[in-house]
Amino acid sequence: MIALPAGTRVWIAAGATDMRKGMNGLAALVQTALEKDPFAGHVFVFRGRRGDQVKLLWWSGDGMNLYLKRLERGRFVWPQADSGAVYLSPAQLSMLLEGIDWRRPARTWQPEMAV
């Protein structure tokens, strides 16, 4: 994954998005539906109706970037809301892109309790 600058926020657009939209269409969606500035340097994540594709829109300071990821098996975990945006940390974005449930990450190691 591309390293994001410090202070970059990640926003998930709740609900399904038309995956035929390109940079301009998604930037307009950020402005109208999410009421955010697509040129603020934050990452905006959109999911298609089937749930196997996501698009990331990011203004890097010198240009707009559009990334697409499609899972060969499974679906991306998404919020239940139909509209609005959900904030994620960069670590949660990494989990999302790997197909891991970012809502309830579980530690694989638990410290032993003193008896």
C-alpha positions as CSV (number, residue, x, y, z in Angstrom):
1,M,0.0,0.0,0.0
2,I,1.1,3.6,-0.6
3,A,2.3,5.3,2.5
4,L,0.0,8.2,3.4
5,P,1.3,11.4,4.8
6,A,0.8,12.0,8.5
7,G,-2.6,13.6,9.3
8,T,-4.3,12.0,6.2
9,R,-7.8,10.9,7.1
10,V,-9.6,8.0,5.4
11,W,-13.3,8.3,4.8
12,I,-15.5,5.4,3.6
13,A,-18.6,6.4,1.7
14,A,-21.4,4.3,3.1
15,G,-23.8,2.6,0.7
16,A,-23.1,1.4,-2.8
17,T,-21.4,3.5,-5.5
18,D,-21.7,3.2,-9.2
19,M,-18.3,1.8,-10.1
20,R,-18.5,3.3,-13.6
21,K,-17.7,6.7,-12.1
22,G,-14.2,8.0,-12.7
23,M,-12.2,10.7,-10.9
24,N,-14.5,13.6,-11.7
25,G,-17.7,11.7,-10.8
26,L,-16.3,10.5,-7.5
27,A,-14.9,13.9,-6.7
28,A,-18.4,15.4,-7.3
29,L,-19.8,12.7,-5.1
30,V,-17.4,13.6,-2.3
31,Q,-18.5,17.2,-2.5
32,T,-22.3,16.6,-2.7
33,A,-23.0,13.4,-0.8
34,L,-20.2,13.5,1.8
35,E,-20.0,17.3,2.0
36,K,-16.2,17.1,2.1
37,D,-13.4,18.7,0.0
38,P,-11.9,16.1,-2.4
39,F,-8.8,18.3,-2.7
40,A,-8.0,18.3,1.1
41,G,-5.6,15.4,0.8
42,H,-7.8,12.8,2.5
43,V,-8.6,9.4,1.0
44,F,-12.1,8.6,0.1
45,V,-13.1,4.9,-0.4
46,F,-16.1,3.7,-2.4
47,R,-17.5,0.2,-2.8
48,G,-19.6,-1.2,-5.7
49,R,-23.0,-2.9,-5.3
50,R,-21.6,-6.5,-5.5
51,G,-19.0,-5.6,-2.8
52,D,-16.0,-7.1,-4.5
53,Q,-14.5,-3.8,-5.8
54,V,-13.4,-0.6,-4.1
55,K,-12.1,2.6,-5.5
56,L,-9.9,5.0,-3.6
57,L,-9.8,8.7,-4.5
58,W,-6.9,10.7,-3.1
59,W,-5.5,14.2,-3.9
60,S,-1.7,13.8,-3.3
61,G,-0.9,17.5,-3.7
62,D,0.2,17.4,-7.3
63,G,-2.7,15.5,-8.8
64,M,-5.7,13.3,-8.2
65,N,-5.2,9.6,-7.8
66,L,-7.7,6.9,-8.4
67,Y,-7.0,3.3,-7.3
68,L,-9.1,0.2,-7.8
69,K,-9.0,-3.1,-6.0
70,R,-11.0,-6.2,-6.9
71,L,-11.1,-9.2,-4.7
72,E,-11.1,-12.5,-6.5
73,R,-13.0,-14.2,-3.6
74,G,-15.1,-12.7,-0.9
75,R,-16.5,-9.2,-0.2
76,F,-15.1,-6.0,1.3
77,V,-16.5,-5.4,4.8
78,W,-18.7,-2.2,4.7
79,P,-20.8,-0.1,7.2
80,Q,-24.5,-0.9,7.3
81,A,-25.5,2.7,6.8
82,D,-26.9,3.8,3.4
83,S,-25.5,7.3,3.3
84,G,-22.8,9.4,5.0
85,A,-19.2,8.6,5.7
86,V,-17.2,6.6,8.3
87,Y,-13.7,7.6,9.4
88,L,-11.0,4.9,9.3
89,S,-7.4,4.9,10.5
90,P,-4.7,4.0,8.0
91,A,-4.3,0.7,9.8
92,Q,-8.0,-0.1,9.3
93,L,-7.7,0.9,5.6
94,S,-4.9,-1.7,5.3
95,M,-7.1,-4.3,6.9
96,L,-10.0,-3.4,4.6
97,L,-7.9,-3.7,1.5
98,E,-6.7,-7.1,2.6
99,G,-10.2,-8.3,3.1
100,I,-10.0,-8.4,6.9
101,D,-13.0,-7.3,9.0
102,W,-11.6,-3.9,10.2
103,R,-14.6,-3.4,12.6
104,R,-13.5,-6.1,15.0
105,P,-9.8,-6.8,14.7
106,A,-8.8,-9.5,17.2
107,R,-5.4,-9.9,18.7
108,T,-3.9,-13.3,18.1
109,W,-1.8,-13.1,21.3
110,Q,-3.2,-12.4,24.8
111,P,-1.0,-11.6,27.7
112,E,-1.1,-14.3,30.4
113,M,-3.0,-13.3,33.6
114,A,-1.0,-13.6,36.8
115,V,-2.7,-16.1,39.2
